[in-house]
Amino acid sequence: MNPLKVLVVDDNIINQKVAVKMLERLSIQTVVANNGIEAVEALKINRFDMILMDIQMPDMDGLEATRTIRTIEGNEFHTVIIALTANAMQGDRERCLQAGMDDYLSKPIKQNDIDGMVEKWLSVKPAVDSGKAEAADAAFKAIIDPKRIEEIKEIGDDGLLKELLNLYLEDLKQFSREVLSAQNAGNFQLIYESSHKLKGSSANLGVESIRQACIQMEQFAKDRDPAKISVQLTAMQETMEQIRMFITVKFPAQ
């Protein structure tokens, strides 16, 4: 039996990556298209079991792409097309169905959403994942929210988690460099912007200690208080070193 193949159509690389990881978790092959034009071209040379189609995209949106695909297919075959939209406005589902789509999901999509669509339209019941990694040790849990770690694992695996954590380590390095440089130049706006950026990535990974520290640093930058900024940076760097040690030990480079 040939493996299932799904075309993921989205102009946002993060959305693409999340959807691909969710599908790979179900052992489904994926192809990615960045807009409707690429989706139509992909369909001309490949057969897909399902298409996850974003609605709002440049060059050719999801509705137009779907209408074009249905014209190409004619009565010979029918590819299941699932609409993806961040708007979830009244009437969206009807517009999607009128364009020739089969079903509809609101962003952000969840693993259960994908599981349900695969089971509903492809008659494949997703297998229960029994290979979850062991829980993180107590010290690691104290630094990074274990619930957030499990949420990331649910859409990927230890490889995805390691990738995101290593990107986060780069964010920590960049923050220290930028704040030190901004201190010397008296650039409080850069300190604020760097703190705001790190606050976002810390929240996304469940690193509450750094997120809270960034909130304080934002205020110190607004107040243009170099003494408090200096003390805060020193404290943050100590916490960052603990985070670096835990991540490098728990997820060592290959």
N, C-alpha and C positions, 0 to 999 in steps of 0.2 A: 504493500500500500504506500503510495507516494505521500510524503509529508505535506501538511497544509502550508499554503503560501498566502501571505497577506501583504497588500500594498498599503503603506502608511503615507498619507499625503498631508503635509503640514509645512508651513514656511518658517516655523520656529524650531530651531535645532534641539532645544531642551524638550519641547513637546514630542519631537520625533524620538529622542533617546528614551524617554519614559515609556512611550507606547511600544517601541521595539523591545525594551526589556520585559515589559509585561507579556508580550507575545512569545518571546524566547523562553519565558518561564513555563509556557505551555508547549514547548518544543515545536513552535510554529516558525517557519522560515519567513523572513521579511525582506521587502524591497522598499526603499524610501524615495519619495518624490517631493520636490520643494514647492510645487504649485500645480494648478490644474493642467497646464500644458504638458508638464513632465508626466503627469498621471496618465493622460491620454496616450502619450507616446509609449509609456511603459506597457499599457494594455495592448498596444498594437503588436508587441513582440513577446508578450508573456500572458499566460492564463493565471488568474488569481482566484482563490476561493472566497476572498473577502477584501474589501477596500475600506479603510478608515479614512474618511474624507473631511478635512477641515473645510469650513464654509467660507471664511474670509481669508483670501489670499491674493497677492498681487498677480498681474498678468491674466490669470483666468481663475475665477473663484470656484468653490466646490459645486455650486449649483449648475453653473455653465459646464463644468467638466463632466458632471454626471449626465446632463442632457446629451452631451457629445458622445459619451461612452454608450449610452442607450441607443443612440442612432447607429453607432458602429456595430453594436452587438445584434441589432435587429431582433429577429425571432430565433436566431441560431442558438444563443445561450444567454444566460443572465448571471452577472457577477453580483454578489451581495455587497451593497454599499451602505455603510453606516456613517451618518453625518456626525461630525464633531463641531460643537460651537461653544464659545465662552459666553454668549449672550443669554441663552435660555429665555428668550422673549416669547410672549404669546404669539402664536401663529408661526413660529419657526418650524415646528414639527410638520405642520401642514405644507409649508413651502418646500421643505425637504422631500416629502413624499410626492408632491406634485412634480418635482424635478426628476423623479425616478429613483429616489433613494428608498431603502428598505426599512431603515430604523434610525434611531437618533440617540445620541449621548451628549450630555452637558459636560463641559470641562470644569474643573480638572477631573479627568477620568481616573477611576480606581480599578484595582485588579479585579474586584468582584464584578465591575461593569463589563470588562473584557471577557471574563470567564462566562458571564451570562450570555453575551452575544455569540460567543463561540458555540456554546451549548445549544442556544436557541436556533441559530441559523445554519450551523454546520453539523448539528447533531453529534457533537463531540463533547463528552463530559470531562472537564479538566480533572486531571489526576490530583489527588491530595499531596501536597509537598511534605514529605516526611523527612527531608534532609536538612532541616533548619540547623544553623550553627548553634553551639552552646551559648548560653547567656554570658554576657561580659562579666568580668570579675567586679567586685564591689567598688574598687577604686575607680575603675573605668566608668561605672555607672554614676559615680558621684560627679564626674566631669561632664559626661555627655548623656543626655536623657535616653535611657534604654528603649523607651517607647518609640522615640523618633528613629533610633537605629533599626528597630524591627519594621517600622513603616518603610524605610528605605530598602531593607532586605526583601520586603514583600513585592516590590516592583523590580528587583534585580537579584543580586546575590552578594557574596562577600567581595567579589571583584568590583562591582559598582560602588559598594560602600567604601572600599579602599581607595578607589579613584577619587571619590568626593572628599574623603578625609585628607588625602594628599593635596588636593586643590585647596582645601581649607588651610593646610600648613603654609602653602604659598601665600594665601591671603594674610596670615599672621605676620609673615616676614615682610610683606609689602607694607602692612600697617605700621610696623616698627620703623621701617626705613622712611616712610613718608612723614610720620609724626616727628621723628628726630630731625629730619631736614626742615620741616615746617617750623619747628621750634627755633632753630637757628635763624630762620628768615623772618620770624614773627608772622608767619602766614597762618592765622587762626582759621581762615576759611578752609584751607586744605586739611587742617586737623579735624574740623567738623565733618567734611566730606568723607575723609578716610574712616572716621568713627562710624558714620552712618552706613557706609558700605559694609564694614566688618560686622556691624550690628545685624544687618540683613542675613549675611551668610551664617552667622552664629545662631540666629533664630532658626534658620532652615535646617541646621544640623543638631539643634537641641543643646547648644553649649550656652547654658543660661548665665554662667558666671561672666563670660566675656560679653554677652549681650547686655547685661546690666552695667558692666564697666563702660561699655561704649555709650550707653545712655548718659552716664555721668560725664564722660569725656566730651560728648556733644555740648553739654551745658557749660563745662569749663571753657570750651572754645568760644561759645556765645558770649561768655563773661569776659573773654580775653584775659584769662588768669594763668600766666605761665607757671607759677609756683604749683598750683593744684594739678596742672597738666603734667608737670614733671613727676610729681609724686604718683599720680595715677598711672602714668606710663610704666614706671618702675614696678608697681604692683601688678600691672597687667602682664608685663614681660615674665614675671615669676610664674604666673598662672599659665602663660603660653608655653613655657618650658616644660611644665608638668604635662600639658596636653601633648606636646611634641613627643615626649618620652613615652607616654601611653600609646600613642598612635604608631610610632615606629617599632615599639616592642610587640604590640598586638597584631599589627599589619606590616611586617617587615618587607622591604623591597626584595624583589625576586633576583 
